[in-house]
Amino acid sequence: MTVYLDFKNARCKDCYKCLRACPVKAIKFENHQAKIIEEQCILCGKCTSVCPQDAKTVHAETDSVKALLNGNVPVIASVAPSFISSFGTDNFAVFRIALGKLGFAEAEETAVGAAAVTAEYGKLLESGKYKNFITSACPAVNRLIQLFYPQALPYLAPVDSPMIAHAKILKKKYPNAKLVFIGPCIAKKREAHESGLLDAVLTFEELKALFESSDVKLDEIAVLPGTEGGVKNIAKYYPISRGIIKSFPACPEGYEYVAVDGVERVMDVLDNIELLDKTFLELNCCDFACVNGPCSLLEGGAVKAGAKIRRYVAEGKGDFVMPSVEGTDLRCEFPRIRKRRIIPTEREINEVLARTGKNNPEKLYNCGACGYSTCREKAIAVINGYAELDMCLPYMREKAESMSFEIIQNSPNGIVVLDSDYRIAEINNRAKTLLGIDNTDAKGISAFDAFDSAELISALVENKNLSKKKVFINKTKKYIELNLVVLSEHKTVFAVMKDITDNVEYSEKLNKVKLDTLATTDEVIKKQMRVAQEIASLLGETTAETKVALLQLKKTLQSGETTEE
């Protein structure tokens, strides 16, 4: 299967913005990476325009086109009329020359095919057999109907799109040539591939890159006087909203003519299609129609782009002569495409909901943070393998808070979190015991009331970190090792208290034993000194030398004494 649109793994950041933007939820997440569900994607390009990480990758055909241009077979370009709004030129003669510099043998505007499509629409409308009539120029809309709105299929015009119609005309005119479509649409890539009529599709973004790599500058191309504007083909209106309607020399009677652009509005119309009667619907997935396609190069916005198209068509010179389409079949069938999805039971849905703590209706927040409109939709996506459980923001927050609570409450150390006003925001039972706090709910108590350590209060007032090996809590007669950290960014203070009372009491007992031992040792030394003096006199040694040696012995014994600071 050809991948027409995908995401760069390294850039996807679990924001779910693309999924929220996707009108048909054709995006799945695997290992926290967004992936297109190819068989459900209508290639509207919504996800490409909202991704904050620019993680979208559109299937590029630049290399394929280069290979065609370097071959021995002529290559003909079919160019969407919206080139006017993306390339800053209102002269197709200039554009044709620019394409010639790349190696194209010839170029025509796709509006030639659009004129033939309008003529086919006219014939069908005049037959009067359509309750409602939906145009078939937008491949994204066509795919949307085939996948998700089978009830609208009877109203979808069985006519080729302008690109396919033009390809058939060009094939008849240049039977041995290769054909390349150039436009702002991603969906055209799949349509062209499935038709088998075109050899490649270049988006305007890809063409711009080709122009730049070949140093082709449109503003430096001169044309002969009188070639500006081209022929007046009103089918060049196709890229703008109501463009198809404006392409009729006179709209067939009996229908209300309505243009709807933007995929959400299109879906709203399709939801209510059976309530309409004798309505001609020009539907475009892109807001402001094709001039605002996902791969367009607009400068100045879609409204300005539409104005450029209208002016371009109005300034056309000479009458357009429709090429003969006799013997060319422009009919097209749009069969229903069935989605390969698991339809879960209520029990299965409820089991998934329960795994994220949604055991009752009150827990079904339907916040949409995950990208799905409801918790049930997300549960169905999980069952189909399109979504992961931890995509639920409220669930993950509750889980994190629950884990934090369990960690704090079960810590062997006392933990206290103070807010910006130095009031207790969180405290565990161990800290209550160490500080002598009897309140069942100690939250909100001022640190100055809870702590009786002047040094600790001083640290809080001065807003500085504190690390003390031994702090005495007068209220509980406990000794603690205290680490206090000021989290300025979060405007909180985090304190960890380790009970060292047993260690301190043991050290004090040990010191007492050492002091008692030293006192006893001192008496022994004094006696030894008297005896040593007597011995020294007999041996002829001086008393002073013996005294120095014994004092050194006493100092050595005292050096083993330790005291607590």
C-alpha positions, -999 to +999 in steps of 0.1 A: +000+000+000+013+034-010+017+057+020+006+092+009+008+108+043+027+100+075+044+115+105+080+117+115+084+096+146+112+116+162+090+148+162+057+134+175+052+147+210+019+130+222-001+163+219-030+146+200-036+179+181-036+160+147-062+135+160-084+164+173-082+180+139-088+148+119-125+149+109-127+111+104-102+100+132-079+083+107-049+085+130-038+059+154-011+060+181+014+032+186+041+036+212+032+072+215+037+079+178+010+091+155+004+070+124-021+074+095-048+047+091-044+046+054-077+028+046-097+054+065-078+086+056-095+109+032-062+129+027-078+162+036-045+174+050-060+188+082-034+171+103-005+185+083-016+221+090-020+218+127+010+198+138+031+221+160+062+199+153+059+200+115+060+162+118+040+155+086+055+139+056+037+139+023+046+112-002+071+129-024+073+122-062+100+146-071+125+119-079+099+100-101+092+132-120+129+139-125+133+104-139+104+110-163+119+143-175+153+127-181+137+099-202+131+098-239+093+101-237+076+136-237+061+147-204+030+168-203+019+188-173-017+193-162-016+224-139-044+233-115-056+269-120-047+277-084-011+282-095-021+318-098-024+322-060+006+301-051+033+313-075+028+350-078+022+351-116-011+356-135+003+345-168+001+308-177+025+315-206+052+323-180+044+291-161+046+270-193+080+284-201+092+277-165+080+241-168+097+239-201+130+248-184+125+218-161+121+195-192+083+194-197+074+191-233+040+209-228+017+222-202-020+229-200-043+241-174-065+214-157-094+238-163-096+222-198-108+191-181-130+211-157-149+226-186-157+191-198-168+181-163-191+211-161-207+201-194-213+165-180-228+180-149-252+200-170-264+170-189-271+151-157-289+180-141-311+185-172-322+148-169-340+158-137-335+124-121-314+136-092-332+146-060-299+162-049-267+166-068-231+165-053-201+175-073-173+150-077-144+174-082-129+170-047-113+135-042-113+140-004-151+146-004-156+116-027-136+094-003-154+108+027-188+098+011-175+064+000-162+056+035-186+073+059-218+085+041-231+057+019-265+073+021-251+102+000-236+080-027-268+081-049-264+119-051-226+119-059-222+128-096-209+098-115-184+120-134-146+121-134-128+149-116-112+177-137-078+161-133-089+127-146-110+142-173-080+163-185-058+132-183-082+114-207-082+144-230-044+146-229-040+109-235-061+113-266-040+142-278-006+129-268-010+091-268+026+083-261+033+110-235+037+107-197+013+128-177+021+147-145-006+167-125+006+198-105-016+212-078-020+220-040-038+188-031-026+156-013-057+136-022-049+140-059-019+117-054-041+087-044-067+096-071-041+097-098-024+065-086-058+046-085-068+059-120-037+045-137-039+075-161-013+098-146+024+089-140+030+113-111+016+141-091+036+171-079+023+194-051+030+231-054+055+226-025+074+200-045+073+221-077+087+251-058+116+230-047+122+218-083+122+254-095+147+264-068+170+235-074+170+243-112+174+280-106+141+288-125+128+322-115+093+331-127+098+368-123+127+367-148+108+350-176+096+373-204+068+365-228+056+379-261+031+407-259-005+396-263+000+362-246-010+375-212-041+362-195-048+333-219-082+323-231-114+331-212-123+297-198-148+302-169-139+267-157-108+283-142-131+294-114-130+258-100-104+264-073-125+289-054-157+286-034-187+286-058-162+281-086-180+251-101-213+270-099-197+300-117-184+277-144-219+271-158-227+295-186-263+293-172-272+271-142-298+245-152-332+253-136-349+233-109-321+233-083-310+254-054-272+260-059-252+259-027-214+259-022-200+244+011-163+243+019-145+231+050-147+194+060-167+200+091-194+219+073-194+193+045-200+166+071-228+185+085-245+187+051-239+150+045-254+142+079-286+159+068-286+150+031-319+132+031-336+163+044-326+183+013-345+184-019-334+196-054-302+210-040-270+213-061-241+209-036-206+221-045-186+205-018-149+212-010-130+197+019-106+227+022-118+259+037-121+285+009-118+255-016-088+244-036-068+277-034-063+269+003-052+233-003-028+217+022+002+221-001-006+256-014+019+284-011-004+313-002+008+347+005-018+371+019-044+345+028-072+326+011-094+356+005-067+374-014-061+341-033-097+339-044-096+375-056-066+367-077-084+338-093-115+359-101-094+386-117-074+360-137-105+345-152-121+379-159-090+391-177-089+362-201-087+370-238-103+352-266-130+325-264-122+291-250-127+263-275-137+230-258-115+201-271-135+173-286-145+147-260-164+126-284-155+090-277-141+099-243-159+084-214-160+108-185-183+087-164-170+074-131-185+051-104-179+057-067-185+024-049-190+022-012-158+014+007-164-006+038-143+001+068-124-028+084-132-020+120-142-041+150-177-033+162-174-040+200-201-051+223-213-029+252-195-052+276-162-048+258-166-010+257-175-009+294-144-030+302-121-006+285-138+024+302-134+006+336-097+002+330-094+040+330-115+044+361-147+053+342-170+030+362-200+054+362-215+081+340-201+109+362-166+097+351-173+101+314-159+136+311-160+136+273-134+164+274-119+156+240-083+160+252-074+126+237-087+137+203-120+117+204-153+135+210-165+110+237-150+085+261-169+058+243-154+067+210-120+065+225-128+031+241-139+018+207-106+031+192-087+012+219-104-020+210-095-015+174-059-008+182-061+028+172-056+044+206-038+037+239-053+037+274-029+063+287-042+089+261-068+099+286-056+130+303-080+130+333-072+093+339-034+099+338-037+129+361-057+109+386-033+081+383-003+104+388-020+120+418-029+087+433+007+074+428+021+106+444-003+102+473+007+066+479+044+073+477+041+102+501+019+084+526+040+052+526+073+069+528+093+059+560+103+096+562+082+126+571+072+146+540+057+180+540+048+203+511+042+240+518+025+264+494+035+299+486+019+312+518+039+286+538+008+266+546+008+228+546-004+216+511+005+180+517+017+160+547+021+124+555+013+106+587+050+101+595+056+139+594+026+144+617+041+120+642+075+137+641+061+172+644+034+164+669+005+174+648-028+158+660-051+171+633-066+144+611-065+169+582-035+191+587-037+208+553-039+246+555-020+248+588+007+275+589+042+262+590+050+287+617+024+269+639+034+234+629+072+238+633+088+249+665+123+251+651+135+287+649+161+277+624+135+261+601+113+291+603+143+314+595+150+293+564+114+297+553+114+335+558+147+339+539+134+315+512+165+294+511+174+257+511+183+241+543+201+209+552+206+200+589+221+167+602+203+172+635+173+192+645+155+188+678+117+190+678+108+202+713+071+192+711+078+155+705+114+153+718+125+139+685+156+144+666+153+147+628+177+150+598+161+177+578+163+186+541+143+216+530+142+226+493+126+258+479+110+251+445+108+287+433+093+277+399+063+260+415+062+284+445+063+256+470+087+243+497+094+206+500+107+191+532+119+156+540+124+146+577+143+115+587+139+103+623+174+100+638+162+099+675+175+064+681+209+072+665+213+103+686+203+085+718+227+057+710+255+082+703+248+100+736+250+067+756+282+058+737+297+092+746+288+087+783+305+053+783+336+069+767+336+098+792+333+074+821+361+053+807+383+084+803+377+094+839+387+060+851+417+061+827+427+095+841+429+080+877+449+051+864+473+074+846+478+094+878+487+063+897+509+051+869+527+084+870+535+081+907+548+046+902+567+057+871+584+085+891+597+060+916+609+037+889+625+065+870+645+076+900+658+041+904+667+039+867+682+074+866+656+088+842+640+121+848+605+124+860+598+150+833+605+125+805+581+100+820+554+125+825+555+136+789+552+100+777+522+093+800+504+125+789+508+115+753+492+082+763+462+101+778+458+123+748+458+092+726+429+077+747+410+109+746+412+112+708+386+084+705+360+105+721+332+118+698+307+145+704+275+155+686+272+190+672 
